[in-house]
Amino acid sequence: MSQFQSKSGKGASDFKSVGKPAKAAAPAPSKGKDVKPAKDAKPAKAAAPAPSKGKDSKPAKSAGKDFKPAKAGKGKGKDVKPATPAPVKVVRASQFPAVLNAQEDDMQKMLACQTHIGTRNLEVSMEPYVWKRRSDGVHIINIGKTWEKIQLAARAIVAVENPSDIVVVSARPYGQRAVLKFATAIGAHAISGRFTPGTFTNQIQAKFMEPRLLIVTDPRLDHQPLREASYVNIPS
């Protein structure tokens, strides 16, 4: 037996398999890089095209100089500039009817009446209406802003149907003559000099009146009529 094994090179285990069908051998996997076995029959993904390295065929970048979006506050692109705010519309006197615009004759009359001459004392609330100060300390009033306030007062005065319902008060000596002439021109009631307390609130006294509009020359000196007008809801 030992001689038979030594000559043929096969053992007993090899003779036991005689008579059984041989199993099909699995194909040996190839070691090449290009051939790979399919995994669970998954669909193959399309490979992305490799970018060419030539100078003329460079892919376009999305963040080019001409296509940069404008950022808030500062734009880095050459062609794209940050949005500027819309200009503010300024209402000028030329947009109103020509009859309301100041003419040269009107300015000459105001200068002749010395309406631009102020005083040496200057309050904080009057600083926007002062043009300059002379060497002697007298302040010069801007007649352009004076004309604007005249137009504002005229629009309030024409709203009153009966001019006799308008009361003009001036306790300041500089405005007493102007108050009398203004009241005579439009038919209003003038109170020059001292204002009697209770004229608008005390119904017993003989000088009691109920005006629809109150005009004063100096709010600081004419504080009494202004206070009574606020009690009875009289516009001033």
One Martini backbone bead per residue (centre of mass of N, CA, C, O) as a GRO file, in nm:
protein
  236
    1MET     BB    1   0.057   0.062  -0.020
    2SER     BB    2   0.302   0.244   0.006
    3GLN     BB    3   0.392   0.208  -0.283
    4PHE     BB    4   0.145   0.331  -0.421
    5GLN     BB    5   0.169   0.615  -0.294
    6SER     BB    6   0.458   0.686  -0.393
    7LYS     BB    7   0.399   0.661  -0.701
    8SER     BB    8   0.131   0.832  -0.737
    9GLY     BB    9   0.070   1.067  -0.499
   10LYS     BB   10  -0.188   0.936  -0.355
   11GLY     BB   11  -0.440   0.914  -0.144
   12ALA     BB   12  -0.727   0.808   0.013
   13SER     BB   13  -0.888   1.068  -0.032
   14ASP     BB   14  -0.878   1.048  -0.345
   15PHE     BB   15  -1.052   0.775  -0.372
   16LYS     BB   16  -1.326   0.871  -0.243
   17SER     BB   17  -1.400   1.079  -0.493
   18VAL     BB   18  -1.484   0.858  -0.653
   19GLY     BB   19  -1.794   0.913  -0.840
   20LYS     BB   20  -1.812   1.217  -0.804
   21PRO     BB   21  -1.908   1.519  -0.896
   22ALA     BB   22  -1.767   1.789  -1.019
   23LYS     BB   23  -1.708   2.103  -0.938
   24ALA     BB   24  -1.737   2.421  -1.031
   25ALA     BB   25  -1.514   2.645  -1.098
   26ALA     BB   26  -1.424   2.945  -1.012
   27PRO     BB   27  -1.344   3.228  -1.136
   28ALA     BB   28  -1.069   3.399  -1.165
   29PRO     BB   29  -0.960   3.684  -1.063
   30SER     BB   30  -0.864   3.966  -1.194
   31LYS     BB   31  -0.573   4.196  -1.170
   32GLY     BB   32  -0.688   4.418  -1.311
   33LYS     BB   33  -0.796   4.759  -1.314
   34ASP     BB   34  -1.040   4.766  -1.536
   35VAL     BB   35  -1.146   4.496  -1.402
   36LYS     BB   36  -1.460   4.467  -1.224
   37PRO     BB   37  -1.676   4.353  -1.017
   38ALA     BB   38  -2.000   4.346  -0.964
   39LYS     BB   39  -2.216   4.519  -0.726
   40ASP     BB   40  -2.533   4.420  -0.692
   41ALA     BB   41  -2.632   4.562  -0.953
   42LYS     BB   42  -2.535   4.855  -0.976
   43PRO     BB   43  -2.549   5.150  -1.109
   44ALA     BB   44  -2.357   5.327  -1.304
   45LYS     BB   45  -2.176   5.611  -1.288
   46ALA     BB   46  -2.122   5.900  -1.430
   47ALA     BB   47  -1.850   6.040  -1.544
   48ALA     BB   48  -1.674   6.309  -1.510
   49PRO     BB   49  -1.533   6.539  -1.684
   50ALA     BB   50  -1.226   6.617  -1.754
   51PRO     BB   51  -1.034   6.876  -1.716
   52SER     BB   52  -0.875   7.081  -1.906
   53LYS     BB   53  -0.530   7.222  -1.937
   54GLY     BB   54  -0.590   7.439  -2.113
   55LYS     BB   55  -0.607   7.786  -2.169
   56ASP     BB   56  -0.874   7.799  -2.363
   57SER     BB   57  -1.039   7.568  -2.161
   58LYS     BB   58  -1.152   7.727  -1.924
   59PRO     BB   59  -1.359   7.743  -1.678
   60ALA     BB   60  -1.615   7.925  -1.577
   61LYS     BB   61  -1.658   8.153  -1.330
   62SER     BB   62  -1.904   8.267  -1.103
   63ALA     BB   63  -1.683   8.487  -0.968
   64GLY     BB   64  -1.665   8.725  -1.142
   65LYS     BB   65  -1.626   9.059  -1.200
   66ASP     BB   66  -1.910   9.095  -1.365
   67PHE     BB   67  -2.075   8.883  -1.140
   68LYS     BB   68  -2.079   9.039  -0.882
   69PRO     BB   69  -2.239   9.093  -0.609
   70ALA     BB   70  -2.382   9.339  -0.433
   71LYS     BB   71  -2.299   9.483  -0.142
   72ALA     BB   72  -2.359   9.606   0.157
   73GLY     BB   73  -2.185   9.927   0.129
   74LYS     BB   74  -1.982   9.741  -0.072
   75GLY     BB   75  -1.843   9.717  -0.398
   76LYS     BB   76  -1.609   9.507  -0.581
   77GLY     BB   77  -1.703   9.559  -0.846
   78LYS     BB   78  -1.667   9.738  -1.136
   79ASP     BB   79  -1.973   9.741  -1.261
   80VAL     BB   80  -2.079   9.719  -0.968
   81LYS     BB   81  -2.287   9.936  -0.781
   82PRO     BB   82  -2.406  10.088  -0.530
   83ALA     BB   83  -2.694  10.190  -0.413
   84THR     BB   84  -2.855  10.494  -0.428
   85PRO     BB   85  -3.028  10.723  -0.290
   86ALA     BB   86  -3.291  10.905  -0.320
   87PRO     BB   87  -3.369  11.210  -0.382
   88VAL     BB   88  -3.470  11.488  -0.222
   89LYS     BB   89  -3.754  11.673  -0.229
   90VAL     BB   90  -3.758  12.018  -0.291
   91VAL     BB   91  -3.945  12.286  -0.181
   92ARG     BB   92  -4.012  12.567  -0.363
   93ALA     BB   93  -4.127  12.880  -0.450
   94SER     BB   94  -4.158  12.815  -0.764
   95GLN     BB   95  -4.399  12.593  -0.718
   96PHE     BB   96  -4.568  12.819  -0.669
   97PRO     BB   97  -4.738  13.070  -0.713
   98ALA     BB   98  -4.641  13.378  -0.832
   99VAL     BB   99  -4.790  13.552  -0.608
  100LEU     BB  100  -4.603  13.421  -0.364
  101ASN     BB  101  -4.362  13.546  -0.468
  102ALA     BB  102  -4.089  13.732  -0.431
  103GLN     BB  103  -4.031  14.059  -0.497
  104GLU     BB  104  -3.844  14.338  -0.535
  105ASP     BB  105  -4.056  14.536  -0.426
  106ASP     BB  106  -4.100  14.389  -0.154
  107MET     BB  107  -3.809  14.413  -0.048
  108GLN     BB  108  -3.791  14.724  -0.057
  109LYS     BB  109  -4.020  14.774   0.148
  110MET     BB  110  -3.893  14.620   0.387
  111LEU     BB  111  -3.637  14.796   0.398
  112ALA     BB  112  -3.780  15.074   0.433
  113CYS     BB  113  -3.928  14.968   0.713
  114GLN     BB  114  -3.717  14.803   0.887
  115THR     BB  115  -3.767  14.476   0.926
  116HIS     BB  116  -3.446  14.389   0.966
  117ILE     BB  117  -3.441  14.519   1.244
  118GLY     BB  118  -3.320  14.453   1.548
  119THR     BB  119  -3.154  14.353   1.835
  120ARG     BB  120  -2.916  14.288   2.083
  121ASN     BB  121  -3.093  14.070   2.161
  122LEU     BB  122  -3.073  13.696   2.171
  123GLU     BB  123  -3.250  13.424   2.109
  124VAL     BB  124  -3.259  13.094   2.041
  125SER     BB  125  -3.527  13.094   1.860
  126MET     BB  126  -3.389  13.337   1.661
  127GLU     BB  127  -3.135  13.228   1.507
  128PRO     BB  128  -3.256  13.125   1.223
  129TYR     BB  129  -3.349  13.451   1.153
  130VAL     BB  130  -3.052  13.540   1.149
  131TRP     BB  131  -2.799  13.678   0.961
  132LYS     BB  132  -2.653  13.920   1.132
  133ARG     BB  133  -2.402  14.131   1.293
  134ARG     BB  134  -2.327  14.424   1.389
  135SER     BB  135  -2.097  14.638   1.530
  136ASP     BB  136  -2.327  14.753   1.745
  137GLY     BB  137  -2.515  14.465   1.801
  138VAL     BB  138  -2.716  14.446   1.578
  139HIS     BB  139  -2.958  14.250   1.441
  140ILE     BB  140  -3.017  14.078   1.132
  141ILE     BB  141  -3.287  13.999   0.946
  142ASN     BB  142  -3.426  13.759   0.747
  143ILE     BB  143  -3.641  13.838   0.483
  144GLY     BB  144  -3.698  13.559   0.362
  145LYS     BB  145  -3.824  13.435   0.627
  146THR     BB  146  -4.034  13.655   0.663
  147TRP     BB  147  -4.195  13.587   0.406
  148GLU     BB  148  -4.276  13.300   0.490
  149LYS     BB  149  -4.442  13.390   0.745
  150ILE     BB  150  -4.642  13.564   0.591
  151GLN     BB  151  -4.767  13.333   0.425
  152LEU     BB  152  -4.863  13.167   0.669
  153ALA     BB  153  -5.048  13.388   0.792
  154ALA     BB  154  -5.230  13.429   0.540
  155ARG     BB  155  -5.355  13.139   0.538
  156ALA     BB  156  -5.495  13.179   0.820
  157ILE     BB  157  -5.662  13.439   0.764
  158VAL     BB  158  -5.839  13.346   0.510
  159ALA     BB  159  -6.007  13.127   0.683
  160VAL     BB  160  -6.156  13.376   0.779
  161GLU     BB  161  -6.449  13.522   0.703
  162ASN     BB  162  -6.446  13.731   0.943
  163PRO     BB  163  -6.232  13.990   1.022
  164SER     BB  164  -6.359  14.075   1.310
  165ASP     BB  165  -6.250  13.786   1.444
  166ILE     BB  166  -5.979  13.938   1.459
  167VAL     BB  167  -5.695  13.957   1.685
  168VAL     BB  168  -5.459  14.221   1.761
  169VAL     BB  169  -5.155  14.208   1.956
  170SER     BB  170  -4.954  14.479   2.133
  171ALA     BB  171  -4.714  14.554   2.392
  172ARG     BB  172  -4.508  14.651   2.205
  173PRO     BB  173  -4.392  14.947   2.081
  174TYR     BB  174  -4.295  14.845   1.790
  175GLY     BB  175  -4.609  14.711   1.722
  176GLN     BB  176  -4.847  14.922   1.746
  177ARG     BB  177  -4.855  15.056   1.466
  178ALA     BB  178  -4.879  14.794   1.299
  179VAL     BB  179  -5.146  14.695   1.422
  180LEU     BB  180  -5.327  14.934   1.336
  181LYS     BB  181  -5.276  14.911   1.026
  182PHE     BB  182  -5.364  14.617   0.990
  183ALA     BB  183  -5.656  14.643   1.101
  184THR     BB  184  -5.745  14.859   0.892
  185ALA     BB  185  -5.691  14.689   0.628
  186ILE     BB  186  -5.880  14.417   0.720
  187GLY     BB  187  -6.088  14.460   0.980
  188ALA     BB  188  -5.972  14.432   1.255
  189HIS     BB  189  -5.888  14.384   1.598
  190ALA     BB  190  -5.717  14.612   1.814
  191ILE     BB  191  -5.446  14.569   2.072
  192SER     BB  192  -5.280  14.833   2.218
  193GLY     BB  193  -5.087  14.754   2.473
  194ARG     BB  194  -5.264  14.679   2.727
  195PHE     BB  195  -5.391  14.379   2.853
  196THR     BB  196  -5.691  14.268   2.963
  197PRO     BB  197  -5.778  14.064   3.188
  198GLY     BB  198  -6.044  13.855   3.064
  199THR     BB  199  -6.128  13.903   2.760
  200PHE     BB  200  -6.168  13.572   2.698
  201THR     BB  201  -6.309  13.470   2.998
  202ASN     BB  202  -6.475  13.726   3.095
  203GLN     BB  203  -6.824  13.789   3.065
  204ILE     BB  204  -6.877  14.057   3.241
  205GLN     BB  205  -6.714  14.231   3.089
  206ALA     BB  206  -6.717  14.472   2.832
  207LYS     BB  207  -6.443  14.347   2.668
  208PHE     BB  208  -6.565  14.101   2.573
  209MET     BB  209  -6.437  13.827   2.359
  210GLU     BB  210  -6.473  13.595   2.055
  211PRO     BB  211  -6.240  13.489   1.879
  212ARG     BB  212  -6.088  13.301   1.598
  213LEU     BB  213  -5.818  13.489   1.603
  214LEU     BB  214  -5.470  13.520   1.712
  215ILE     BB  215  -5.240  13.804   1.715
  216VAL     BB  216  -4.892  13.839   1.781
  217THR     BB  217  -4.567  13.991   1.833
  218ASP     BB  218  -4.493  13.886   2.144
  219PRO     BB  219  -4.488  13.605   2.338
  220ARG     BB  220  -4.357  13.721   2.599
  221LEU     BB  221  -4.545  13.981   2.643
  222ASP     BB  222  -4.811  13.811   2.522
  223HIS     BB  223  -4.900  13.583   2.744
  224GLN     BB  224  -5.192  13.643   2.831
  225PRO     BB  225  -5.353  13.595   2.563
  226LEU     BB  226  -5.237  13.310   2.517
  227ARG     BB  227  -5.354  13.178   2.773
  228GLU     BB  228  -5.656  13.240   2.720
  229ALA     BB  229  -5.669  13.099   2.442
  230SER     BB  230  -5.611  12.811   2.560
  231TYR     BB  231  -5.876  12.792   2.731
  232VAL     BB  232  -6.080  12.859   2.456
  233ASN     BB  233  -5.971  12.762   2.180
  234ILE     BB  234  -5.767  12.976   2.033
  235PRO     BB  235  -5.613  13.049   1.764
  236SER     BB  236  -5.244  13.172   1.730
   0.00000   0.00000   0.00000
